[in-house]
């Protein structure tokens, strides 16, 4: 009698990251079936209830219901693997809580380790992570030092063999590019490994605005904004040829135009 294939759900608010993890899992665990993908914690819980996968890969920070809250609602019904942007305090909390976690950008070797542990648990019938461990994790993360109120002033980036300190004031825009973020400033461009949504939380909201899920623009660098079709718009920058898209979700920022 053939063995039933294991099933999993992936929840992350970044489509590129969801797709990347699905591709990596296909390589690391070909038998695993991804039966659902979710954009936030609420969708994750709804998809779980509908599909009942054995494993849930949950991004910790998602809009609305967080990955931790989604894990609380799923409880012991599935093996939980948390996904987090690199944060030393958060990683320590996961390690102390003895829960599976992956750090963005996910490394193939680290994913193989997690896959190995998941296979062992499924084959042995080991119970899923307890509610107590999830609560301990939530408490530890809740006690994490708060980010400084002062907005980010510099971004470190490798340009060739040189480490550059890029003044945030000189940045024209930032754009998500697979597992990297493209930083475009007055003197050039560079790719950094910090996820865009992490940078957004550190930027001055009076100066920088997210205009698309993958684009953040310096408002001081905007020359003009032109309306497009279907409730969209384009941002034209001073002294640059690039035209940045404004999606429908962010068009309210330019309603007065």
Secondary structure, DSSP 8 states (H G I E B T S, - for coil): ------EEEEE-S-HHHHHHHHHHHHHH-TT-EEEEEESSHHHHHHHHHHH--SEEEEESS-SSS-HHHHHHHHGGGSEEEEEEES-HHHHHHHHHHT-EEEEES--HHHHHHHHHHHHHHHHHT-----HHHHHHHHHHHHTS----SS---EEEEEETTEEEEEEGGGEEEEEEETTEEEEEETTEEEEESS-HHHHHTTS-TTTEEEEETTEEEEGGGEEEEEE-SSS-EEEEETT---EEEE-GGGGGGGTT-
